[in-house]
Amino acid sequence: MPRMDPNARRSEVKPVARRVPLVLLLVAASVVLVGAVAGLTYSALSSTSSNPSSSLSAAGAFCNRSAAVWLTGMEHGVVSAVGGGIFTTVNGAPTADNVTFRNGAYSLRIADASGSSTINALRTFTGSNVVVARFAVRLSSLPGVSSNLVYIDSGTDLVFGYDQATQKFQLTLGASTATSASTVSASTWYVIDLRYDMRNNPNLGDWRVNGVAQGQVSRANAATTATGFGLGATANPSIFTANFDDIFVADQAKAYPLGDGKVVRLVPDGVGTHSGSGNFSNDDGSAINATSWQRLDEVPMTSTTDFVRQHTISGTSYLEFSLGNPSETCLREISAVLAYHSSGPPANTGKASVFDGSTESIMFSGDMSVTTIQYANVIVTPATTAWSQTTVNSLVARVGYSTDTNAEPHWDAIMLEVAAA
């Protein structure tokens, strides 16, 4: 069967010692070597269809921050381009799947059955000449046609897909193509690492499947940048049903390979120290109290029936909420996600932030005057160079700061998605 042109979508969207016996030295060396390799890759090219426990060791390097520009485990349960807080654009009907997932309780499901329309979800970011990505993918069944599954969006996309003729994964960059060493099994999770290096001519694409390096692809082209990461088809015909989970995108070459990991969620679980709480109320008009955090913990983050609101102007008043504590110890990056709306269309102001001590990461600040739910997110900045259980446990969220309540700002839900190795 002829292979599709992965660039066909360009009209649509513009990788003195005591002597030791020799045998003991060899055993010791092999233990050290295995430990070092375990910190960099997987113990075997295998995967399971259930939630797997990672065979990747929690090596110190894998607990460091990794220049994330976006991450999600779909734990918010939302597929939306409204407000640009989840995805930037959504074509077709991807869904949040709470039946098939690798970790947590959700994954992104794309079912492209027609082969006549493009179905994808794209998240854009500031242009970068290196993009590194990690995601888990599961095909419900082996596609009957070669299909594009994931792409890094640039002048010429780096496209990860499935090659029907060989029943293997495939990486394509222009006319350069490489297939995976092993065939693909249906209903099986695979962890994919990608690096698209556009710093020099030629541009290069590197990849790993379950930690095992695959053949490099290249394209003769001047240095350029990519501006987005997309899940789903970039060209037709692509016919497949796939789930994606534990997604992590970074913009530094040294982040590759990101390696195995998962994304877990933390939601509000208590109140902190408010400032001017009398300027706020719960959705039913009652005063802010010890259970007001329950108005912000919805999963999925799609409800506007309960919330907290600011009804009196005060640019210094805020509500503070504690967030859940992760059980994981090797924590790399955190994304904070906000859902909000207003009581009406007149312009207003409001803000929502996450604080690590005095270090503030703003999810949203500005006019909140929308009557349908909107989303915003930010990669959270730690006060020190890396995250630990202690610092994550101490994170708080604050909402308020409104200097215009002509339409009352409403904060519907807050979630942290934590990338753990």
N, C-alpha and C positions, 0 to 999 in steps of 0.2 A: 504494500500500500504506500502511495507517495506520502512523504512527510509534509506537514504544513509549514508555511513560512512563519516563523515566530515573530517576524517584524510586520506582519500584515496589519496589526492594530495601530500602526503609527499614524494612521489617519484619524484614530479615535483619541489616543492619549500620548500627548507629546513626551568573590568571592575571599731509742733502744727499746725495742718492743719484744713482747713474748712471741715466739714463733708459733704460728697457727697452721694446722694441717691444711693442705691445698683444697681438699674437698669441702672443708668448712668455709674457706674463702669463697669458693664457687657458689655454695648455697647462699651465703650472705649476700653476694653480689646479685644473685638472681632475685632475692627478696627485694633488694633496693630497686632493681630495675623494674620489677612488677609494680612496686609501689609508685614509682615515677610515672610509668605508663598509665596506671590507673588514674593518676591525677590529670591526665591529658586526654584520655580517650576511653573507650568502652572495653569491657572484658571480652565481649564477643559480638559478632554481627548477628544479633538476634533481638527480637522484640516480642511483646505479648499483646493480646487484644484487650487485656484488662489493664488497670492502673499499675504500671510496673514500678518497682522500687529501683532507683537508679544504681547502676553498677559503678558510677563515677564517684571517686573519692572526693571529699570536701576539702581539697587542697587549698592552701592559703590563697593562691593566685585566683582561684575560682570564687572566692568570697569577696574579692575586691570589686569596686565599681567598674563598669565596662562601657562608659560613654553612651549610655542608652539614649535614643531619641524617641523611642516608643516601645511599649511592651503591653501585652494583655494575655490573660488566660481565658478571656471572655467571661470572667466571673461576675461581671455586672449583668450578664444576660441580655445585652442590648446590641442590636445591629442597626445603627443609625448614622446618618450623615448630618442630622440636624444639629446646628451649632458647631459642628466640626470637632466634637470632643471624643467621639469613638472612631469613626472613619471619616475621611474627607469626602469621598464619593462612594455611593453604593449603586451598582447596576444589577437589575434582576432582583431576585429575592433570596439572598443568603439569610440564614436563620441562626439563632442561638439554640443549640441543642443541649438539653439537660438529660438526655438518655445515653448518648454515646459521647464520652469524654475521656481524656487521659489522666488528668488531675483535676482536683476541685469538683465542680458541679456543672460546668458548661464547656462547650467547644463551639467553634464556628462551623456550620454545615452549609456546603454549597452543593446543590443538586442541579446539574446542567443536563437536561434530558433532550433538548431540542436540537442542539448543534447549529442553530440558526441565529442565536443571540448570545451576546457576551454577558456572563454573570460573574461579577467580582466585587470585592470590597477593597478600596485603596486608601492607605493613609499616607499623606504627604508630609514632608519635613523640609527644613532648610537644605538647599543643595549641598551635596558632599561628594568629594572625589573618591571616597571609599565607603562602601556600605557593607556591613556585616549583619547577618541575620541567622536566627535559630528558630525553628518551628518543628512541631510534630505533625505528621500527616497520616491519615488512615483512609484507604480506599475501601468502600463497602463491597465492591466487586471490581474485578479487573476491567477497565474500560475496553470497549470493542473498537475504539479508534484512538489514535495517538492524541493526547490531550495536554494542554498547558494548564498547570496547577498553581504556580506561584511566579511572580516576576518582580524584579527590581527595576523601577521605572526611570528610564533615561532616554537619550536620543535613539539608542538601540538597547532594548531591554535585555537583561540577563534573565532567561526563562528556565524555570525548573518544571519538568513535566514527566509524562509517562509515554514510553515508546511501545506501541502495541505490537510491532513486529518481533521485538525481542523480549517483551514483558519485563522491561527494566525501567528504572528511573532514567531521566535524560536531562542534561544541562546543555543549553544552547545559547550562543552569543554570535549573532549574525549567522555566518555560514559554518561556524565551528560548533561541533556537537560531540559530546561524550556521554556514554551510557554507563550505568552503574555496574559494578563487578558481579553483583548477584541479582537474580530475578526478584520480582515483587510478589508478595502474598497478599491476598485480600483479607480484610478484617484484622489487619495488623498495624500497630503503630510503628512508625519510623521517625527517628529524630534526624533532621537535616540541618547541617551548617552550610551557609553560603558566604562567600566574600566576592564582591565585585570591586576590583581595583582599577580605577580610571585615572590614576595619577600620571601615567606615562603611556606612550605608544610602544607596544600594543596594550589595549585594555585587556585585563585578565579576569577570568572567573574560576574560583576554586570552590570545592564542595566536599562534604563528608556525609556518609550515610551511616547512622549509628556509630559515629566516631571514626569510621574507616575512610581514609582519603581516597578520592576518586580522580579520574583524569581531568586535567585542566583544559579549559577552553580559552581562546584568545581571539582578538579582532584588531586588525590594523586600524588604528584610529587615534587622533590627537587626544590629549588629556581633556576630560570632560567631567560632568557631575551627574548624579542621580538625585531625584527629588521625591521618590515615593516607594512604598512597599505594598504590593498588591497580592491578594489571595483570590484565586479563581482564574478563569480563562482570559487570555489576552487576544486570542484569535480563534476562529472557527474553521472546521468543526471540532469542538471539544465536548465530549459527552462523558460525564462521570458524576459520581456522588462521593464527596470527600469531606472529612472532618479535619479541622486544624485546631491545635491547642498549643499552649506554652510558647507564645510568640514573643520574640525579643529582637529588636533592631538597634544597632549601634552604628556610629560613624567614624570609627577609628580602626585602622588595619590591625593593630595589635590585639584587638578584641577577639579576633578569629584564632581558633575556633571557640565559640561560646560554650560548646559542650552541653551535655544533658542538664536538665533542670526542670523546674516547674514554677508556675505562678499561682500563688495562693491569695485569698482575699481576707481583708480585715475591715470590719464595719464598726460604727460607733457602738460602744458598750457601756457608756456612763457619761455623766456630766463633769465638767471641770470647774474652773473658776470664771464665772461670767463677769462682765462689766456692763452695768446699766441694763440688767435683765428686764426691768420694768418697761423698757422700750420695745419689748418683744412679746409674742404670745404663741401658743400652739395653734394648730389649724382650726380647732373648734372654739377659739377665743379664750380658752383657759390660760392661766398664768404659767409661765415656764416653771417646771418643777423637776424633781429627781428622775422622772421617766421621760423627759422630753427627748432624750436621745433615741427613743424608740420611733420617733417621727422621721428619723434619718437613716434607718438601717434596712430599708427594703431591698430585697433581691427577688426578682430582677428589678433594676432601677427604672421602672417604667410607670410607677404610680404617682398621681398628683392628689390623692385623697387625704394623705396626712403629710404634714410639713411643719416647720417653724417659720415665723414671719416677723418682720420688723414693721411696726405700725407708727413709730414716732421717730422723727429725724434725730440722728446723733452719729456723727462721723467717727466717734471714739468708742461707741458701745459695740459689744459683741457677745455672742454665746460661744462657750467653749465645750468641746466634747472629747472624751477619751476614746481611743480606738483599741481594737482587739490586739492580743499578743500572739505572735507567731510561735509555733512549736519548733520550727526549723532554726538552725543555728548559723548556717552558711547563707547569708543574705547579701544580694548583689545590688539590686536597684529597686526603686519603688515608684509606682505611678499612682497619683491621686485623681479620682474621678468624681465629678460633681454633676448632679441633676438639679435643675432649678426652673422656676417659672414665676409669673407675677399675677396679681389679682386683676390686672387690666392692661390696656395698651399704652396709657400715658407713660412718658419717660420717667425713669427712676435711677437709682444707683444702689449698688451692693457689692459685697466682696466675700470670697471664701478662700481660706488659706489653710495650709498645714504648717505647723511649727515644730522644729527640732530645737528646743530651747528658744533662743531669740532668732534663729535662722528661719526665715519665712519663705515658703514656696506657694505662690499665688495660683490657685486653680482658675479663678475668674475675678475680674474687677471691672465694673462699668455698668452700663445700662442693662438691666435685667427685664425690661418691659416686653415680655413675650408671654402669651397665654397658653401656649403648648409647651410641653417639657423640652428643655434644651440640655446639652451636655458640654462639659469642658473638662480638660485634664492637664496635668503637668507632671514631669519627672521631678520627684522630690529631692531636694538638696540636703545632704546631712551637714550638721555643724562641724564635724570632723571629716577625715578623708574617706571613711568607709562606714558601713552600717554594722551594727551588732544587735543582738537581741535586746540589750539594755536600751540602746538609743531608739530602736523601733518601738519598744514597749512604752517609751515616754512621749511618743508623738501625740499631738493633739490637733484637732481641727477647730477653726473659729469661723463663724459666719456673722455678718452684720455690716457695720460701718456705713450705713446708708445716710446720705445727705439729701435724699429726695425720696419720700415715700408716697408721692402722689398716686402711684400704683404700688401697692405693698409688694416688696420682694419676698418670694417664697423659696426656701431651700428644702428640696424634696429628699435627697439622698446623697450620702458620701461613702466612698469606698477607697481603700488602699489595695492595689494589686502589687504583691511583693514577689519579685523574682528571686527564687532560692535555688542554690546548686544542690 
